[in-house]
Amino acid sequence: MGIIGWIIIGALAGFIASIITKNNKRMGAFANIFVGIIGGVLGGFIMNLLGSSGVTGFNIRSLLVAIGGSVILLLIVNLFKRKS
């Protein structure tokens, strides 16, 4: 998957994850893309630990893995923001 694919998957995953975690009003487009890309990497890493493949291309399964990783990432960020 090329850089354009990562940006599109990242934008969608970050946007959906920000809605799920109720961070949407605080995040802009670039933050959604960043969170989605990092979430895709995190989700792929977790899936590999579980014995499955992570982000495999531009498909629904990869989007779901990226959303899952993005939600985990945003929950961790929210946890640290509440403590401060």
DOFIDO-802246 format. One record per residue: residue in one letter; chain; x, y, z of N, C-alpha, C in turn. Coordinates in pm, whole numbers, plus 50000, padded with zeros to 5 digits. Each point is the difference from the previous one (the first is absolute). Example, Ala and Ser with C-alpha at 12.3 -4.5 7.8 and 13.67 -1.06 7.14 Angstrom:
BEGIN
<site><aa>A</aa><ch>A</ch><n_x>51319</n_x><n_y>49431</n_y><n_z>50780</n_z><ca_x>49911</ca_x><ca_y>50119</ca_y><ca_z>50000</ca_z><c_x>50090</c_x><c_y>50120</c_y><c_z>50000</c_z></site>
<site><aa>S</aa><ch>A</ch><n_x>49965</n_x><n_y>50105</n_y><n_z>49928</n_z><ca_x>50082</ca_x><ca_y>50119</ca_y><ca_z>50006</ca_z><c_x>49923</c_x><c_y>50109</c_y><c_z>50073</c_z></site>
//
This chain:
BEGIN
<site><aa>M</aa><ch>A</ch><n_x>50085</n_x><n_y>49884</n_y><n_z>50000</n_z><ca_x>49915</ca_x><ca_y>50116</ca_y><ca_z>50000</ca_z><c_x>50090</c_x><c_y>50123</c_y><c_z>50000</c_z></site>
<site><aa>G</aa><ch>A</ch><n_x>49971</n_x><n_y>50093</n_y><n_z>49914</n_z><ca_x>50080</ca_x><ca_y>50120</ca_y><ca_z>49986</ca_z><c_x>49964</c_x><c_y>50107</c_y><c_z>50102</c_z></site>
<site><aa>I</aa><ch>A</ch><n_x>50069</n_x><n_y>50110</n_y><n_z>49990</n_z><ca_x>49981</ca_x><ca_y>50109</ca_y><ca_z>50094</ca_z><c_x>49858</c_x><c_y>50059</c_y><c_z>49991</c_z></site>
<site><aa>I</aa><ch>A</ch><n_x>49945</n_x><n_y>50005</n_y><n_z>49881</n_z><ca_x>49863</ca_x><ca_y>50052</ca_y><ca_z>49984</ca_z><c_x>49900</c_x><c_y>49908</c_y><c_z>50070</c_z></site>
<site><aa>G</aa><ch>A</ch><n_x>50020</n_x><n_y>49871</n_y><n_z>49988</n_z><ca_x>49914</ca_x><ca_y>49903</ca_y><ca_z>50068</ca_z><c_x>50006</c_x><c_y>50016</c_y><c_z>50151</c_z></site>
<site><aa>W</aa><ch>A</ch><n_x>50123</n_x><n_y>50018</n_y><n_z>50052</n_z><ca_x>50016</ca_x><ca_y>50019</ca_y><ca_z>50144</ca_z><c_x>49931</c_x><c_y>50129</c_y><c_z>50045</c_z></site>
<site><aa>I</aa><ch>A</ch><n_x>50008</n_x><n_y>50105</n_y><n_z>49921</n_z><ca_x>49936</ca_x><ca_y>50126</ca_y><ca_z>50037</ca_z><c_x>49848</c_x><c_y>49986</c_y><c_z>50000</c_z></site>
<site><aa>I</aa><ch>A</ch><n_x>49946</n_x><n_y>49933</n_y><n_z>49900</n_z><ca_x>49854</ca_x><ca_y>49982</ca_y><ca_z>49993</ca_z><c_x>49950</c_x><c_y>49911</c_y><c_z>50113</c_z></site>
<site><aa>I</aa><ch>A</ch><n_x>50065</n_x><n_y>49884</n_y><n_z>50020</n_z><ca_x>49962</ca_x><ca_y>49911</ca_y><ca_z>50109</ca_z><c_x>50018</c_x><c_y>50072</c_y><c_z>50134</c_z></site>
<site><aa>G</aa><ch>A</ch><n_x>50111</n_x><n_y>50073</n_y><n_z>50014</n_z><ca_x>50026</ca_x><ca_y>50073</ca_y><ca_z>50124</ca_z><c_x>49895</c_x><c_y>50106</c_y><c_z>50028</c_z></site>
<site><aa>A</aa><ch>A</ch><n_x>49960</n_x><n_y>50074</n_y><n_z>49897</n_z><ca_x>49898</ca_x><ca_y>50103</ca_y><ca_z>50018</ca_z><c_x>49867</c_x><c_y>49939</c_y><c_z>50043</c_z></site>
<site><aa>L</aa><ch>A</ch><n_x>49959</n_x><n_y>49894</n_y><n_z>49933</n_z><ca_x>49874</ca_x><ca_y>49935</ca_y><ca_z>50035</ca_z><c_x>50006</c_x><c_y>49939</c_y><c_z>50139</c_z></site>
<site><aa>A</aa><ch>A</ch><n_x>50107</n_x><n_y>49927</n_y><n_z>50028</n_z><ca_x>50013</ca_x><ca_y>49934</ca_y><ca_z>50131</ca_z><c_x>50008</c_x><c_y>50103</c_y><c_z>50112</c_z></site>
<site><aa>G</aa><ch>A</ch><n_x>50079</n_x><n_y>50105</n_y><n_z>49981</n_z><ca_x>50012</ca_x><ca_y>50103</ca_y><ca_z>50102</ca_z><c_x>49869</c_x><c_y>50072</c_y><c_z>50026</c_z></site>
<site><aa>F</aa><ch>A</ch><n_x>49928</n_x><n_y>50029</n_y><n_z>49893</n_z><ca_x>49871</ca_x><ca_y>50068</ca_y><ca_z>50014</ca_z><c_x>49900</c_x><c_y>49913</c_y><c_z>50075</c_z></site>
<site><aa>I</aa><ch>A</ch><n_x>49988</n_x><n_y>49874</n_y><n_z>49961</n_z><ca_x>49905</ca_x><ca_y>49910</ca_y><ca_z>50065</ca_z><c_x>50040</c_x><c_y>49976</c_y><c_z>50146</c_z></site>
<site><aa>A</aa><ch>A</ch><n_x>50130</n_x><n_y>49982</n_y><n_z>50024</n_z><ca_x>50046</ca_x><ca_y>49979</ca_y><ca_z>50138</ca_z><c_x>49976</c_x><c_y>50124</c_y><c_z>50086</c_z></site>
<site><aa>S</aa><ch>A</ch><n_x>50017</n_x><n_y>50118</n_y><n_z>49943</n_z><ca_x>49975</ca_x><ca_y>50122</ca_y><ca_z>50078</ca_z><c_x>49853</c_x><c_y>50016</c_y><c_z>50034</c_z></site>
<site><aa>I</aa><ch>A</ch><n_x>49913</n_x><n_y>49952</n_y><n_z>49914</n_z><ca_x>49856</ca_x><ca_y>50002</ca_y><ca_z>50031</ca_z><c_x>49970</c_x><c_y>49899</c_y><c_z>50110</c_z></site>
<site><aa>I</aa><ch>A</ch><n_x>50058</n_x><n_y>49880</n_y><n_z>49992</n_z><ca_x>49976</ca_x><ca_y>49897</ca_y><ca_z>50100</ca_z><c_x>50047</c_x><c_y>50045</c_y><c_z>50138</c_z></site>
<site><aa>T</aa><ch>A</ch><n_x>50117</n_x><n_y>50065</n_y><n_z>50007</n_z><ca_x>50057</ca_x><ca_y>50042</ca_y><ca_z>50128</ca_z><c_x>49957</c_x><c_y>50141</c_y><c_z>50040</c_z></site>
<site><aa>K</aa><ch>A</ch><n_x>49914</n_x><n_y>50060</n_y><n_z>49923</n_z><ca_x>49947</ca_x><ca_y>50136</ca_y><ca_z>50025</ca_z><c_x>50109</c_x><c_y>50107</c_y><c_z>50003</c_z></site>
<site><aa>N</aa><ch>A</ch><n_x>50100</n_x><n_y>49987</n_y><n_z>49913</n_z><ca_x>50106</ca_x><ca_y>50099</ca_y><ca_z>49984</ca_z><c_x>49984</c_x><c_y>50082</c_y><c_z>49874</c_z></site>
<site><aa>N</aa><ch>A</ch><n_x>49891</n_x><n_y>49983</n_y><n_z>49928</n_z><ca_x>49986</ca_x><ca_y>50058</ca_y><ca_z>49867</ca_z><c_x>50005</c_x><c_y>50152</c_y><c_z>50000</c_z></site>
<site><aa>K</aa><ch>A</ch><n_x>49946</n_x><n_y>50064</n_y><n_z>50103</n_z><ca_x>49998</ca_x><ca_y>50146</ca_y><ca_z>50002</ca_z><c_x>50137</c_x><c_y>50060</c_y><c_z>50024</c_z></site>
<site><aa>R</aa><ch>A</ch><n_x>50091</n_x><n_y>49924</n_y><n_z>50061</n_z><ca_x>50133</ca_x><ca_y>50050</ca_y><ca_z>50031</ca_z><c_x>50102</c_x><c_y>49968</c_y><c_z>49890</c_z></site>
<site><aa>M</aa><ch>A</ch><n_x>49964</n_x><n_y>49916</n_y><n_z>49905</n_z><ca_x>50097</ca_x><ca_y>49954</ca_y><ca_z>49900</ca_z><c_x>49967</c_x><c_y>50058</c_y><c_z>49863</c_z></site>
<site><aa>G</aa><ch>A</ch><n_x>50104</n_x><n_y>50035</n_y><n_z>49927</n_z><ca_x>49984</ca_x><ca_y>50046</ca_y><ca_z>49863</ca_z><c_x>50034</c_x><c_y>49889</c_y><c_z>49902</c_z></site>
<site><aa>A</aa><ch>A</ch><n_x>50006</n_x><n_y>50036</n_y><n_z>49874</n_z><ca_x>50026</ca_x><ca_y>49901</ca_y><ca_z>49895</ca_z><c_x>50139</c_x><c_y>49938</c_y><c_z>50013</c_z></site>
<site><aa>F</aa><ch>A</ch><n_x>50100</n_x><n_y>50082</n_y><n_z>50026</n_z><ca_x>50136</ca_x><ca_y>49947</ca_y><ca_z>50010</ca_z><c_x>50016</c_x><c_y>49910</c_y><c_z>50122</c_z></site>
<site><aa>A</aa><ch>A</ch><n_x>49935</n_x><n_y>50035</n_y><n_z>50109</n_z><ca_x>50005</ca_x><ca_y>49915</ca_y><ca_z>50120</ca_z><c_x>49931</c_x><c_y>49867</c_y><c_z>49972</c_z></site>
<site><aa>N</aa><ch>A</ch><n_x>49888</n_x><n_y>50002</n_y><n_z>49928</n_z><ca_x>49932</ca_x><ca_y>49876</ca_y><ca_z>49964</ca_z><c_x>50089</c_x><c_y>49911</c_y><c_z>49914</c_z></site>
<site><aa>I</aa><ch>A</ch><n_x>50066</n_x><n_y>50058</n_y><n_z>49903</n_z><ca_x>50089</ca_x><ca_y>49922</ca_y><ca_z>49913</ca_z><c_x>50114</c_x><c_y>49942</c_y><c_z>50081</c_z></site>
<site><aa>F</aa><ch>A</ch><n_x>50062</n_x><n_y>50082</n_y><n_z>50085</n_z><ca_x>50112</ca_x><ca_y>49954</ca_y><ca_z>50082</ca_z><c_x>49957</c_x><c_y>49886</c_y><c_z>50092</c_z></site>
<site><aa>V</aa><ch>A</ch><n_x>49889</n_x><n_y>50018</n_y><n_z>50071</n_z><ca_x>49950</ca_x><ca_y>49897</ca_y><ca_z>50091</ca_z><c_x>49964</c_x><c_y>49874</c_y><c_z>49922</c_z></site>
<site><aa>G</aa><ch>A</ch><n_x>49941</n_x><n_y>50014</n_y><n_z>49884</n_z><ca_x>49962</ca_x><ca_y>49884</ca_y><ca_z>49919</ca_z><c_x>50121</c_x><c_y>49922</c_y><c_z>49951</c_z></site>
<site><aa>I</aa><ch>A</ch><n_x>50105</n_x><n_y>50068</n_y><n_z>49958</n_z><ca_x>50119</ca_x><ca_y>49930</ca_y><ca_z>49952</ca_z><c_x>50070</c_x><c_y>49930</c_y><c_z>50116</c_z></site>
<site><aa>I</aa><ch>A</ch><n_x>50020</n_x><n_y>50071</n_y><n_z>50111</n_z><ca_x>50062</ca_x><ca_y>49938</ca_y><ca_z>50117</ca_z><c_x>49912</c_x><c_y>49887</c_y><c_z>50054</c_z></site>
<site><aa>G</aa><ch>A</ch><n_x>49869</n_x><n_y>50021</n_y><n_z>49998</n_z><ca_x>49907</ca_x><ca_y>49895</ca_y><ca_z>50042</ca_z><c_x>50006</c_x><c_y>49878</c_y><c_z>49910</c_z></site>
<site><aa>G</aa><ch>A</ch><n_x>50020</n_x><n_y>50022</n_y><n_z>49870</n_z><ca_x>50015</ca_x><ca_y>49887</ca_y><ca_z>49908</ca_z><c_x>50125</c_x><c_y>49918</c_y><c_z>50031</c_z></site>
<site><aa>V</aa><ch>A</ch><n_x>50107</n_x><n_y>50069</n_y><n_z>50032</n_z><ca_x>50124</ca_x><ca_y>49930</ca_y><ca_z>50037</ca_z><c_x>49980</c_x><c_y>49925</c_y><c_z>50131</c_z></site>
<site><aa>L</aa><ch>A</ch><n_x>49938</n_x><n_y>50066</n_y><n_z>50098</n_z><ca_x>49974</ca_x><ca_y>49938</ca_y><ca_z>50130</ca_z><c_x>49905</c_x><c_y>49880</c_y><c_z>49985</c_z></site>
<site><aa>G</aa><ch>A</ch><n_x>49894</n_x><n_y>50018</n_y><n_z>49925</n_z><ca_x>49905</ca_x><ca_y>49892</ca_y><ca_z>49977</ca_z><c_x>50064</c_x><c_y>49883</c_y><c_z>49926</c_z></site>
<site><aa>G</aa><ch>A</ch><n_x>50084</n_x><n_y>50030</n_y><n_z>49902</n_z><ca_x>50072</ca_x><ca_y>49894</ca_y><ca_z>49928</ca_z><c_x>50094</c_x><c_y>49925</c_y><c_z>50091</c_z></site>
<site><aa>F</aa><ch>A</ch><n_x>50068</n_x><n_y>50071</n_y><n_z>50090</n_z><ca_x>50091</ca_x><ca_y>49937</ca_y><ca_z>50096</ca_z><c_x>49923</c_x><c_y>49906</c_y><c_z>50093</c_z></site>
<site><aa>I</aa><ch>A</ch><n_x>49886</n_x><n_y>50047</n_y><n_z>50050</n_z><ca_x>49918</ca_x><ca_y>49918</ca_y><ca_z>50089</ca_z><c_x>49947</c_x><c_y>49877</c_y><c_z>49927</c_z></site>
<site><aa>M</aa><ch>A</ch><n_x>49955</n_x><n_y>50019</n_y><n_z>49877</n_z><ca_x>49949</ca_x><ca_y>49886</ca_y><ca_z>49922</ca_z><c_x>50111</c_x><c_y>49898</c_y><c_z>49973</c_z></site>
<site><aa>N</aa><ch>A</ch><n_x>50121</n_x><n_y>50047</n_y><n_z>49974</n_z><ca_x>50112</ca_x><ca_y>49908</ca_y><ca_z>49980</ca_z><c_x>50031</c_x><c_y>49923</c_y><c_z>50127</c_z></site>
<site><aa>L</aa><ch>A</ch><n_x>49988</n_x><n_y>50064</n_y><n_z>50116</n_z><ca_x>50021</ca_x><ca_y>49930</ca_y><ca_z>50127</ca_z><c_x>49895</c_x><c_y>49892</c_y><c_z>50022</c_z></site>
<site><aa>L</aa><ch>A</ch><n_x>49879</n_x><n_y>50024</n_y><n_z>49950</n_z><ca_x>49892</ca_x><ca_y>49903</ca_y><ca_z>50013</ca_z><c_x>50005</c_x><c_y>49891</c_y><c_z>49895</c_z></site>
<site><aa>G</aa><ch>A</ch><n_x>50096</n_x><n_y>50008</n_y><n_z>49909</n_z><ca_x>50017</ca_x><ca_y>49897</ca_y><ca_z>49898</ca_z><c_x>49925</c_x><c_y>50023</c_y><c_z>49870</c_z></site>
<site><aa>S</aa><ch>A</ch><n_x>49952</n_x><n_y>50119</n_y><n_z>49980</n_z><ca_x>49927</ca_x><ca_y>50034</ca_y><ca_z>49878</ca_z><c_x>50078</c_x><c_y>50108</c_y><c_z>49925</c_z></site>
<site><aa>S</aa><ch>A</ch><n_x>49958</n_x><n_y>50029</n_y><n_z>49881</n_z><ca_x>50066</ca_x><ca_y>50106</ca_y><ca_z>49924</ca_z><c_x>49938</c_x><c_y>50134</c_y><c_z>50037</c_z></site>
<site><aa>G</aa><ch>A</ch><n_x>50078</n_x><n_y>50105</n_y><n_z>49991</n_z><ca_x>49955</ca_x><ca_y>50133</ca_y><ca_z>50035</ca_z><c_x>49941</c_x><c_y>50071</c_y><c_z>49881</c_z></site>
<site><aa>V</aa><ch>A</ch><n_x>50050</n_x><n_y>50118</n_y><n_z>49971</n_z><ca_x>49954</ca_x><ca_y>50079</ca_y><ca_z>49886</ca_z><c_x>50061</c_x><c_y>49940</c_y><c_z>49875</c_z></site>
<site><aa>T</aa><ch>A</ch><n_x>49914</n_x><n_y>49948</n_y><n_z>49912</n_z><ca_x>50048</ca_x><ca_y>49926</ca_y><ca_z>49883</ca_z><c_x>49980</c_x><c_y>50073</c_y><c_z>49869</c_z></site>
<site><aa>G</aa><ch>A</ch><n_x>49936</n_x><n_y>50111</n_y><n_z>50002</n_z><ca_x>49974</ca_x><ca_y>50073</ca_y><ca_z>49876</ca_z><c_x>49880</c_x><c_y>50091</c_y><c_z>50019</c_z></site>
<site><aa>F</aa><ch>A</ch><n_x>49946</n_x><n_y>50043</n_y><n_z>49891</n_z><ca_x>49887</ca_x><ca_y>50093</ca_y><ca_z>50001</ca_z><c_x>49871</c_x><c_y>49919</c_y><c_z>49998</c_z></site>
<site><aa>N</aa><ch>A</ch><n_x>49957</n_x><n_y>49954</n_y><n_z>50119</n_z><ca_x>49879</ca_x><ca_y>49920</ca_y><ca_z>50009</ca_z><c_x>49931</c_x><c_y>50024</c_y><c_z>50135</c_z></site>
<site><aa>I</aa><ch>A</ch><n_x>49883</n_x><n_y>49941</n_y><n_z>50019</n_z><ca_x>49921</ca_x><ca_y>50021</ca_y><ca_z>50120</ca_z><c_x>50070</c_x><c_y>49944</c_y><c_z>50123</c_z></site>
<site><aa>R</aa><ch>A</ch><n_x>50063</n_x><n_y>49884</n_y><n_z>49989</n_z><ca_x>50069</ca_x><ca_y>49940</ca_y><ca_z>50113</ca_z><c_x>50111</c_x><c_y>50091</c_y><c_z>50051</c_z></site>
<site><aa>S</aa><ch>A</ch><n_x>50076</n_x><n_y>50057</n_y><n_z>49910</n_z><ca_x>50106</ca_x><ca_y>50092</ca_y><ca_z>50039</ca_z><c_x>49944</c_x><c_y>50124</c_y><c_z>50067</c_z></site>
<site><aa>L</aa><ch>A</ch><n_x>49887</n_x><n_y>50049</n_y><n_z>49950</n_z><ca_x>49936</ca_x><ca_y>50116</ca_y><ca_z>50061</ca_z><c_x>49956</c_x><c_y>49967</c_y><c_z>50143</c_z></site>
<site><aa>L</aa><ch>A</ch><n_x>49943</n_x><n_y>49882</n_y><n_z>50020</n_z><ca_x>49957</ca_x><ca_y>49960</ca_y><ca_z>50134</ca_z><c_x>50118</c_x><c_y>49984</c_y><c_z>50096</c_z></site>
<site><aa>V</aa><ch>A</ch><n_x>50110</n_x><n_y>49945</n_y><n_z>49951</n_z><ca_x>50121</ca_x><ca_y>49988</ca_y><ca_z>50082</ca_z><c_x>50051</c_x><c_y>50138</c_y><c_z>50037</c_z></site>
<site><aa>A</aa><ch>A</ch><n_x>50002</n_x><n_y>50091</n_y><n_z>49905</n_z><ca_x>50047</ca_x><ca_y>50137</ca_y><ca_z>50025</ca_z><c_x>49907</c_x><c_y>50073</c_y><c_z>50097</c_z></site>
<site><aa>I</aa><ch>A</ch><n_x>49870</n_x><n_y>49980</n_y><n_z>49988</n_z><ca_x>49905</ca_x><ca_y>50062</ca_y><ca_z>50093</ca_z><c_x>50024</c_x><c_y>49947</c_y><c_z>50141</c_z></site>
<site><aa>G</aa><ch>A</ch><n_x>50017</n_x><n_y>49869</n_y><n_z>50012</n_z><ca_x>50026</ca_x><ca_y>49941</ca_y><ca_z>50131</ca_z><c_x>50126</c_x><c_y>50056</c_y><c_z>50064</c_z></site>
<site><aa>G</aa><ch>A</ch><n_x>50107</n_x><n_y>50007</n_y><n_z>49923</n_z><ca_x>50124</ca_x><ca_y>50056</ca_y><ca_z>50051</ca_z><c_x>49987</c_x><c_y>50147</c_y><c_z>50035</c_z></site>
<site><aa>S</aa><ch>A</ch><n_x>49925</n_x><n_y>50074</n_y><n_z>49921</n_z><ca_x>49979</ca_x><ca_y>50143</ca_y><ca_z>50025</ca_z><c_x>49918</c_x><c_y>50022</c_y><c_z>50126</c_z></site>
<site><aa>V</aa><ch>A</ch><n_x>49900</n_x><n_y>49917</n_y><n_z>50023</n_z><ca_x>49919</ca_x><ca_y>50012</ca_y><ca_z>50121</ca_z><c_x>50089</c_x><c_y>49972</c_y><c_z>50122</c_z></site>
<site><aa>I</aa><ch>A</ch><n_x>50082</n_x><n_y>49896</n_y><n_z>49993</n_z><ca_x>50091</ca_x><ca_y>49969</ca_y><ca_z>50111</ca_z><c_x>50094</c_x><c_y>50118</c_y><c_z>50024</c_z></site>
<site><aa>L</aa><ch>A</ch><n_x>50055</n_x><n_y>50056</n_y><n_z>49894</n_z><ca_x>50092</ca_x><ca_y>50113</ca_y><ca_z>50013</ca_z><c_x>49931</c_x><c_y>50120</c_y><c_z>50065</c_z></site>
<site><aa>L</aa><ch>A</ch><n_x>49880</n_x><n_y>50033</n_y><n_z>49956</n_z><ca_x>49928</ca_x><ca_y>50115</ca_y><ca_z>50056</ca_z><c_x>49958</c_x><c_y>49976</c_y><c_z>50145</c_z></site>
<site><aa>L</aa><ch>A</ch><n_x>49966</n_x><n_y>49875</n_y><n_z>50034</n_z><ca_x>49966</ca_x><ca_y>49971</ca_y><ca_z>50139</ca_z><c_x>50121</c_x><c_y>50017</c_y><c_z>50090</c_z></site>
<site><aa>I</aa><ch>A</ch><n_x>50118</n_x><n_y>49959</n_y><n_z>49953</n_z><ca_x>50122</ca_x><ca_y>50018</ca_y><ca_z>50077</ca_z><c_x>50031</c_x><c_y>50149</c_y><c_z>50016</c_z></site>
<site><aa>V</aa><ch>A</ch><n_x>49986</n_x><n_y>50077</n_y><n_z>49893</n_z><ca_x>50025</ca_x><ca_y>50144</ca_y><ca_z>50006</ca_z><c_x>49902</c_x><c_y>50066</c_y><c_z>50097</c_z></site>
<site><aa>N</aa><ch>A</ch><n_x>49873</n_x><n_y>49962</n_y><n_z>49994</n_z><ca_x>49900</ca_x><ca_y>50057</ca_y><ca_z>50091</ca_z><c_x>50030</c_x><c_y>49965</c_y><c_z>50145</c_z></site>
<site><aa>L</aa><ch>A</ch><n_x>50050</n_x><n_y>49880</n_y><n_z>50023</n_z><ca_x>50034</ca_x><ca_y>49958</ca_y><ca_z>50135</ca_z><c_x>50110</c_x><c_y>50090</c_y><c_z>50058</c_z></site>
<site><aa>F</aa><ch>A</ch><n_x>50100</n_x><n_y>50033</n_y><n_z>49921</n_z><ca_x>50108</ca_x><ca_y>50086</ca_y><ca_z>50048</ca_z><c_x>49955</c_x><c_y>50145</c_y><c_z>50013</c_z></site>
<site><aa>K</aa><ch>A</ch><n_x>49908</n_x><n_y>50044</n_y><n_z>49915</n_z><ca_x>49950</ca_x><ca_y>50139</ca_y><ca_z>50010</ca_z><c_x>49918</c_x><c_y>50020</c_y><c_z>50126</c_z></site>
<site><aa>R</aa><ch>A</ch><n_x>49925</n_x><n_y>49899</n_y><n_z>50042</n_z><ca_x>49917</ca_x><ca_y>50013</ca_y><ca_z>50120</ca_z><c_x>50085</c_x><c_y>50005</c_y><c_z>50126</c_z></site>
<site><aa>K</aa><ch>A</ch><n_x>50113</n_x><n_y>49932</n_y><n_z>50001</n_z><ca_x>50087</ca_x><ca_y>49998</ca_y><ca_z>50117</ca_z><c_x>50070</c_x><c_y>50133</c_y><c_z>50019</c_z></site>
<site><aa>S</aa><ch>A</ch><n_x>50021</n_x><n_y>50073</n_y><n_z>49891</n_z><ca_x>50072</ca_x><ca_y>50128</ca_y><ca_z>50009</ca_z><c_x>49913</c_x><c_y>50112</c_y><c_z>50052</c_z></site>
//
